[in-house]
Amino acid sequence: MFSQFIDSPLGLIRISATSDGITEVLFTDRSGDTTPSPLTELAAQQLQAYFAGSLQQFSLPLAASGTAFQQQVWQALCTVPFGVTCSYADIARRIGNEQAVRAVGAANGRNPIAIVVPCHRVIGANGTLTGYAGGLDKKAWLLKHEQRQPALF
């Protein structure tokens, strides 16, 4: 297992990976031992570019642990474009299971790869901000950050 930390406008972030891909991008309040790898370095570079406003789409191999359903939800989250929000119901429809809105919410909340797998782009059906593991203040910041960026084509 490899890991490293980066400072961001939202505080310290831990990036973890195996040789297969990124397993975690998590907000943390303390650093620890690091064992960087080319993958954690690449993730760090891409996250820094995202925060600088010069990257809108990540291109990293992902290797998060989760159930088949969670993996399906996380893959659907990766299709939500930069600067766009959707609801849990939208994700449930996208995976072909309209009745799974609450399960989609639970899977969204267990996403271990913050920002890269953009669970922050999921909001309540009425347009309000709903739970975010990093805190609603971070979710609001991320959404505002994405709204200020010009579309890159």
trRosetta pair geometry for C-beta under 8 A, 3 or more apart (Angstrom, degrees):
i j d omega theta_ij theta_ji phi_ij phi_ji
1 16 6.3 -9 -176 -168 102 104
1 17 7.5 151 -159 78 58 37
1 18 6.2 -43 -104 -90 59 70
1 23 7.7 -59 -136 33 97 147
1 35 7.4 95 102 66 60 128
2 16 6.8 151 84 -158 54 53
2 17 4.8 -22 64 65 105 87
2 18 7.3 156 16 -98 89 20
2 35 5.1 -116 -131 103 61 89
2 36 6.2 54 -177 -164 109 18
2 37 3.7 -35 -141 -13 169 116
2 39 6.8 119 73 60 143 102
2 40 5.1 -140 129 -22 114 128
3 14 6.1 -4 -168 -174 114 97
3 15 6.5 160 -150 85 60 53
3 16 4.5 -17 -96 -101 95 74
3 17 7.4 165 -78 19 49 66
3 32 7.7 10 109 75 139 101
3 33 7.7 82 71 98 116 66
3 34 5.7 -120 98 -133 76 61
3 35 6.0 55 37 45 67 74
3 36 7.5 -72 91 -82 26 47
3 40 6.4 157 -138 -111 18 153
4 14 7.7 168 89 -150 29 58
4 15 5.6 -12 61 58 75 100
4 34 4.6 60 -108 -153 63 121
4 35 7.7 -127 -59 62 77 30
4 36 4.2 30 -58 -89 130 93
4 40 4.6 127 17 148 108 133
4 41 7.3 51 25 -70 157 56
4 44 6.2 -41 94 -60 127 135
5 12 5.7 -10 -171 -168 117 102
5 13 6.7 151 -156 78 64 46
5 14 5.4 -32 -98 -97 79 62
5 15 7.4 174 -91 16 27 77
5 28 7.4 -86 -122 57 112 126
5 31 4.6 -85 -12 -120 169 105
5 32 7.8 129 -43 33 128 59
5 34 6.4 -107 3 -84 84 123
6 12 7.5 155 80 -152 38 55
6 13 5.2 -17 60 60 85 99
6 15 6.8 35 -2 -13 104 115
6 44 4.9 158 -62 -138 133 96
6 47 6.1 141 68 89 158 134
6 48 6.6 -121 -170 -62 145 95
7 11 7.7 -83 -149 176 63 24
7 12 6.2 -38 -103 -96 56 61
7 13 7.8 153 -110 17 9 82
8 11 6.4 -7 62 57 85 32
8 12 7.4 147 21 -103 83 12
8 13 5.2 39 -7 -13 127 119
8 47 6.9 -70 -91 153 124 114
8 48 7.9 -136 -101 -95 83 59
8 51 5.5 -153 -148 -85 92 153
9 51 5.7 167 0 -158 105 120
9 141 7.2 -161 113 167 113 137
9 145 8.0 147 68 -89 146 139
10 13 7.5 58 76 -56 99 106
10 27 6.5 -72 127 -112 113 122
10 134 7.2 22 161 169 138 137
10 138 5.0 73 -153 -127 134 101
10 141 6.1 160 -89 88 108 150
10 142 7.6 -4 -62 -58 147 89
11 27 6.0 63 79 -157 115 100
11 28 7.8 -160 130 65 111 41
11 29 7.1 -31 173 -100 137 59
12 27 7.2 109 81 -162 58 58
12 28 5.2 -62 103 73 106 79
12 29 6.7 129 46 -119 119 18
12 30 7.3 145 75 -19 158 6
12 31 6.2 -121 -161 -61 146 85
13 25 6.2 4 179 -174 115 79
13 26 6.8 156 -156 79 67 35
13 27 6.0 -42 -101 -97 71 49
13 28 7.0 124 -125 18 21 85
13 47 6.7 -137 89 171 156 158
13 114 7.7 -129 -137 73 113 121
14 24 6.6 -2 107 117 95 115
14 25 7.5 177 86 -146 51 35
14 26 5.1 -14 57 61 96 90
14 28 4.8 39 -16 -5 111 137
14 31 7.7 159 -85 -121 96 61
14 32 7.9 18 -110 28 130 99
15 22 6.8 -56 -168 -139 92 107
15 24 7.0 170 -151 92 31 69
15 25 5.5 3 -106 -105 73 75
15 40 4.8 141 111 -147 116 89
15 43 4.8 164 -156 100 143 134
15 44 6.0 -131 12 -63 158 80
15 47 7.4 -144 -72 -12 131 147
16 22 7.3 109 82 -163 49 63
16 23 4.9 -55 105 67 98 98
16 24 4.0 27 39 45 110 104
16 25 7.9 -151 25 -63 68 41
16 26 7.8 9 2 9 107 106
16 40 7.3 -10 -119 -98 15 116
17 21 6.4 -122 -148 128 94 26
17 22 4.9 -50 -96 -104 97 45
17 23 5.8 159 -109 6 32 84
17 37 5.8 -118 78 51 124 128
17 39 4.3 -168 168 101 166 127
17 40 5.1 -150 11 -59 124 84
17 43 7.1 176 -54 -8 128 140
17 63 7.3 89 -150 43 68 117
18 21 6.6 11 55 45 83 49
18 23 5.9 69 -12 -38 87 124
18 63 5.6 -85 40 97 108 152
19 37 7.4 -129 -96 -169 59 158
19 39 7.7 166 -135 -8 31 139
20 61 6.7 -126 153 137 54 127
20 63 4.4 104 101 -90 104 152
21 39 6.7 -167 -139 -155 28 148
21 60 7.1 118 -158 148 89 84
21 61 3.7 -116 -106 124 102 89
21 62 5.0 64 160 135 136 4
21 63 3.2 139 63 -20 104 100
22 25 6.6 9 170 -41 128 97
22 39 6.2 -161 -64 160 73 114
22 40 7.6 127 -107 -91 86 58
22 43 5.4 112 -96 -82 132 142
22 60 5.2 21 -7 145 131 130
22 61 6.8 145 3 86 77 57
22 62 5.4 -40 59 -114 90 58
22 63 6.5 147 58 27 34 78
22 64 7.7 -8 105 -53 71 79
22 113 6.1 94 121 -122 112 124
22 116 6.7 4 102 86 155 171
23 63 5.3 -43 -78 86 77 87
23 64 5.8 133 -149 -97 52 49
23 65 6.9 21 -152 -11 105 85
23 112 6.7 -20 155 114 62 134
23 113 7.5 -144 150 -73 19 102
24 64 7.4 109 -69 -109 53 88
24 112 4.7 -65 -108 158 77 107
24 113 6.3 -138 -131 -84 25 64
25 43 6.8 -146 -87 176 115 132
25 47 7.2 175 -147 -84 133 136
25 112 7.6 120 33 139 53 61
25 113 4.9 58 21 -154 96 57
25 114 4.9 -125 100 50 92 71
25 115 5.9 -88 121 42 139 98
25 116 5.4 110 12 4 152 114
26 112 6.8 -39 -65 -168 105 71
26 114 6.2 112 -100 5 37 118
27 114 6.5 -14 -22 42 85 168
27 133 7.8 165 32 113 108 88
27 134 4.4 94 6 -126 143 103
27 135 7.8 -83 82 11 161 97
27 138 6.6 -83 -66 -104 159 167
28 31 7.4 119 102 -78 127 43
31 34 7.6 -27 -180 -48 106 105
36 40 4.9 -134 -146 79 70 125
36 41 5.7 74 175 -55 120 89
37 40 5.0 92 44 10 73 97
37 41 6.9 -133 92 -3 37 90
38 41 5.6 -57 -146 39 31 115
38 42 6.2 33 155 -22 66 106
39 42 5.6 -51 -145 35 32 111
39 43 6.4 32 155 -17 64 104
39 60 7.3 101 -162 -158 88 101
39 61 7.0 -67 -129 53 123 100
40 43 5.6 -51 -146 38 35 113
40 44 6.2 40 151 -23 65 104
41 44 5.6 -52 -148 34 30 114
41 45 6.5 31 153 -19 64 104
42 45 5.7 -52 -149 35 32 112
42 46 6.3 27 154 -15 65 107
42 60 6.4 155 115 -110 112 98
43 46 5.8 -58 -145 40 31 108
43 47 6.1 31 156 -19 67 107
43 60 5.6 56 -90 -117 86 150
43 116 7.2 -42 -144 -73 103 144
44 47 5.9 -55 -144 38 28 110
44 48 6.3 28 156 -18 63 107
45 48 5.9 -57 -149 37 28 110
45 49 6.4 27 152 -18 64 107
46 49 5.6 -53 -147 37 33 112
46 50 6.4 41 150 -24 65 102
46 55 5.8 -160 -162 157 69 168
46 58 5.3 90 158 -127 141 86
46 59 7.4 -162 -111 40 145 63
46 60 6.4 -136 31 -50 161 115
46 116 7.8 64 109 -102 128 105
47 50 5.4 -48 -148 32 34 116
47 51 6.5 29 155 -14 65 103
47 115 6.6 73 -123 107 98 148
47 116 7.6 -63 -81 -61 93 96
48 51 5.8 -54 -147 39 32 108
48 52 6.2 30 152 -17 64 110
49 52 5.5 -58 -143 41 32 112
49 54 4.8 -82 -169 76 86 95
49 55 3.7 70 118 -15 109 124
50 53 7.9 47 172 -63 28 21
50 54 7.9 -98 -71 58 19 56
50 55 4.6 -65 -70 75 59 105
50 56 7.6 127 -120 -86 78 24
50 58 7.3 -18 -65 -70 129 94
50 115 6.7 121 121 170 161 124
51 145 7.6 -46 -132 -164 53 149
52 55 7.6 62 57 9 89 87
53 145 7.6 -135 -86 -177 85 91
53 148 7.6 -65 -116 100 124 100
53 149 5.2 -174 -150 -107 91 106
55 58 7.2 67 154 -80 121 58
56 82 3.9 -58 -173 -43 102 171
56 83 7.7 -28 -147 -15 119 100
56 146 7.9 103 -133 -137 89 90
56 149 6.6 173 -88 125 107 147
56 151 7.9 40 -87 -144 170 47
56 152 5.4 178 4 31 133 117
57 82 6.4 -105 -61 -35 72 120
58 116 4.7 -43 36 -139 173 84
60 116 6.2 -41 43 -153 133 138
62 74 7.9 -154 140 143 150 128
62 113 6.1 -36 -139 -66 116 173
62 116 7.2 168 -91 130 117 128
62 117 7.0 89 -130 -57 153 111
64 71 7.6 173 80 -102 98 77
64 74 6.5 -125 61 -170 142 172
64 111 7.5 -20 -160 -157 166 57
64 112 5.0 161 -138 53 115 108
64 113 5.4 -108 -66 -22 129 114
64 117 7.3 -35 -20 -21 150 153
65 112 7.5 26 45 14 71 150
66 70 3.4 -105 164 95 126 134
66 71 5.3 163 83 -52 107 73
66 74 6.8 113 52 -13 158 137
66 107 7.5 88 -177 -148 137 92
66 110 6.7 133 -119 120 118 119
66 112 7.7 -167 -54 3 111 108
67 70 4.6 98 50 7 76 102
67 71 7.0 -136 94 -5 41 86
67 107 7.9 -100 55 -110 103 107
68 71 5.7 -53 -149 36 31 114
68 72 6.5 35 151 -23 63 105
69 72 5.6 -53 -151 33 33 114
69 73 6.5 31 153 -16 66 103
69 100 7.8 -140 -160 -165 122 147
69 103 6.6 -51 163 159 140 123
69 107 6.2 -125 127 -84 90 139
70 73 5.7 -55 -149 37 34 110
70 74 6.1 31 154 -18 68 108
70 107 4.4 -172 -115 -140 68 104
70 110 6.1 -59 -130 85 131 124
70 111 8.0 -178 -172 -81 101 59
71 74 5.7 -56 -144 39 30 110
71 75 6.3 33 155 -21 65 104
72 75 5.9 -53 -149 34 28 111
72 76 6.6 28 151 -18 62 105
72 95 5.2 90 149 -138 113 130
73 76 5.6 -57 -152 36 33 112
73 77 6.5 39 149 -25 66 101
73 91 6.2 52 -146 162 84 127
73 95 6.4 -48 -85 -52 57 152
73 104 5.5 167 -121 -136 126 71
73 107 3.9 101 45 115 160 142
73 108 6.4 -109 157 -59 132 66
74 77 5.4 -45 -149 28 36 116
74 78 6.9 41 151 -23 62 100
74 107 7.1 -120 -41 158 77 108
74 111 5.8 145 -105 -115 102 97
74 113 7.5 77 -156 41 128 112
74 117 5.1 -20 -161 -159 94 143
75 78 5.7 -51 -158 27 36 115
75 79 7.4 34 147 -20 61 100
76 79 5.8 -55 -162 27 41 112
76 80 7.8 52 143 -32 64 91
76 91 5.2 120 119 -152 135 87
76 94 4.6 128 -152 108 125 128
76 95 5.2 -80 -55 -59 147 95
77 80 5.9 -40 -165 8 46 114
77 91 6.8 5 -72 -120 70 129
77 108 7.0 137 -79 -115 133 86
77 111 6.9 -16 27 -103 171 145
77 117 5.2 65 96 176 129 83
77 118 5.7 -172 163 61 98 62
77 119 5.6 -24 -146 -76 150 62
77 121 7.3 144 -161 52 85 108
77 122 7.1 -64 -118 -39 101 117
78 117 5.9 -54 -68 -126 87 71
78 118 7.2 123 -101 18 40 86
79 94 7.0 -178 68 -171 135 144
80 84 5.8 -147 178 86 81 104
80 85 7.7 27 -177 -130 129 22
80 86 5.5 -125 -118 6 124 123
80 118 5.7 -124 73 80 112 121
80 121 4.7 169 126 102 142 147
80 122 7.5 -136 -58 -60 170 75
81 84 4.5 59 67 11 86 128
82 118 7.9 -166 -93 -80 53 164
82 146 5.6 -152 -178 -152 76 113
82 149 7.2 -52 155 77 123 134
83 146 4.5 -163 -82 153 59 100
83 147 5.9 124 -139 -89 89 44
83 149 6.6 -130 -70 60 119 97
83 151 7.3 -94 28 -85 156 80
84 121 6.4 41 88 -165 59 129
85 121 5.1 -157 -113 -175 57 71
85 122 7.1 150 -163 -100 79 16
85 123 4.9 11 178 5 132 116
85 143 6.8 18 -72 -130 120 119
86 90 3.8 -109 178 77 111 151
86 91 6.4 122 115 -45 126 79
86 121 6.4 38 21 134 80 96
86 122 6.0 -35 76 -109 75 65
86 123 7.5 144 72 30 25 74
87 90 4.7 113 52 -3 70 98
87 91 7.4 -134 99 1 46 82
87 122 6.8 82 -150 -160 18 78
87 123 6.5 -58 -94 76 61 60
87 124 6.6 8 -126 160 96 21
87 125 4.4 56 -137 -89 150 64
88 91 5.7 -53 -155 36 38 110
88 92 6.3 42 147 -22 68 104
88 101 4.9 92 121 -164 110 80
88 102 7.8 62 151 -75 146 24
88 104 4.8 148 -169 94 90 118
88 105 4.8 -11 -123 -65 148 86
88 108 6.8 -108 -109 -10 96 148
88 122 6.1 73 -69 -177 63 122
88 124 7.9 -11 -1 -119 100 40
88 125 7.3 -70 36 -50 82 89
88 130 7.9 -41 -33 59 114 158
89 92 5.4 -50 -146 36 35 115
89 93 6.4 36 154 -18 66 102
89 98 7.2 28 -160 -152 81 75
89 101 5.2 -11 -84 -108 67 118
89 104 8.0 165 -71 55 23 150
89 125 5.8 40 7 -90 124 116
90 93 5.8 -54 -152 36 30 110
90 94 6.3 34 149 -24 64 107
90 122 8.0 -161 56 -125 108 88
91 94 5.3 -51 -146 33 35 117
91 95 6.5 19 159 -8 67 104
91 104 4.8 151 94 -169 117 139
91 108 7.3 120 58 -67 171 120
91 122 6.5 -18 -29 -110 133 127
92 95 6.4 -64 -150 43 28 98
92 97 5.6 -93 -169 88 79 70
92 98 5.3 98 129 -127 111 31
92 99 7.3 -167 180 45 133 22
92 100 4.8 175 -133 68 106 79
92 101 4.9 -64 -38 -79 153 59
92 103 7.9 103 -104 61 106 87
92 104 4.8 -114 -67 -29 85 146
93 96 7.5 39 -178 -75 34 25
93 98 5.5 33 -87 -93 69 85
95 100 7.2 -57 78 65 122 138
95 104 7.4 174 23 -97 134 114
97 100 4.0 25 124 3 115 126
97 103 7.9 -40 120 66 133 128
98 101 7.6 1 173 -46 48 90
100 103 4.3 -56 -169 51 89 117
100 104 5.4 101 123 -32 89 91
101 104 5.7 -53 -149 32 28 114
101 105 6.6 32 151 -20 62 103
102 105 5.5 -50 -154 32 36 116
102 106 6.6 36 149 -19 66 102
103 106 5.5 -49 -148 35 36 112
103 107 6.3 35 152 -17 66 104
104 107 5.7 -54 -146 39 32 109
104 108 6.1 38 152 -25 65 106
105 108 5.5 -52 -146 34 29 116
105 109 6.4 28 154 -18 62 107
105 130 7.7 -64 -136 133 113 143
105 131 7.8 81 -174 49 101 120
106 109 5.7 -58 -152 37 30 112
106 110 6.6 18 153 -11 64 110
107 110 5.8 -65 -149 42 33 105
107 111 7.3 64 148 -53 62 80
108 111 5.9 -21 -167 -21 38 114
108 119 4.8 145 -168 -145 84 114
108 122 5.5 -70 -146 54 150 159
109 119 7.7 160 -72 178 27 147
109 131 6.1 2 -100 114 112 129
109 133 6.2 130 -162 -57 65 98
111 114 6.9 118 113 -76 104 52
111 117 5.2 -146 -167 99 124 125
111 119 4.4 177 31 -38 156 143
111 133 7.4 -155 59 1 80 135
113 116 4.9 -62 156 65 105 111
113 117 4.3 80 84 8 104 111
114 117 7.4 -59 -92 55 10 78
114 119 7.1 -74 -120 38 59 106
114 120 7.4 60 -162 -34 84 107
114 133 7.0 -124 -82 67 117 114
114 134 5.9 81 -131 -42 151 127
115 118 6.7 3 -168 -98 26 66
115 120 7.0 11 -92 2 50 128
115 142 6.9 -142 -106 -127 85 136
118 121 4.5 35 139 -4 112 115
119 122 5.8 -41 -169 17 57 114
119 132 7.2 152 114 -128 101 82
119 133 7.9 40 92 9 142 102
120 132 6.0 44 -108 -127 77 132
120 134 7.8 -26 -83 38 112 124
120 138 7.5 -99 -110 121 131 84
120 139 4.7 -171 -143 -132 96 77
120 142 4.5 7 144 88 160 146
120 143 6.4 -145 148 -51 105 83
121 143 7.3 140 -104 -98 54 90
121 146 7.8 -22 -92 47 99 170
122 130 7.4 -55 120 56 84 112
123 127 6.2 19 127 -154 132 29
123 128 6.5 176 177 82 101 31
123 129 5.8 -63 -131 -102 99 41
123 130 6.1 141 -156 9 45 90
123 143 7.9 52 -63 -97 123 150
124 127 6.6 -36 77 40 85 19
124 128 4.3 0 40 58 132 80
124 129 7.2 5 -1 62 98 5
124 130 4.6 120 -54 -44 89 113
129 132 7.4 -44 177 -18 104 117
129 136 5.3 109 130 -150 133 106
129 139 5.7 138 -158 107 122 129
129 140 6.1 -43 -86 -72 160 87
129 143 7.8 -137 -97 1 111 152
131 136 7.5 -81 -125 -70 28 91
132 135 6.2 -32 87 67 98 16
132 136 5.7 133 32 -85 109 46
132 138 6.4 -146 119 72 135 95
132 139 3.8 175 -26 -54 165 127
134 138 4.0 -65 121 68 116 153
134 139 6.8 147 68 -46 100 75
135 138 4.9 91 67 6 85 101
135 139 7.1 -152 99 -5 45 87
136 139 5.2 -51 -144 38 41 116
136 140 6.1 44 156 -22 70 102
137 140 5.9 -52 -148 35 29 111
137 141 6.5 32 151 -20 62 106
138 141 5.5 -53 -148 35 33 114
138 142 6.3 34 154 -20 67 105
139 142 5.8 -55 -149 35 30 110
139 143 6.4 26 156 -15 65 107
140 143 6.0 -57 -147 39 30 108
140 144 6.2 27 156 -16 65 109
141 144 5.8 -60 -148 40 28 109
141 145 6.1 34 153 -24 65 108
142 145 5.5 -52 -146 34 30 116
142 146 6.5 25 157 -15 63 106
143 146 5.9 -57 -149 38 31 107
143 147 6.4 30 154 -20 64 108
144 147 5.7 -56 -147 35 32 112
144 148 6.6 30 157 -21 65 107
145 148 6.2 -62 -155 32 27 109
145 149 7.1 28 152 -28 61 106
146 149 5.9 -52 -152 21 37 113
149 152 7.8 -38 154 -24 110 96
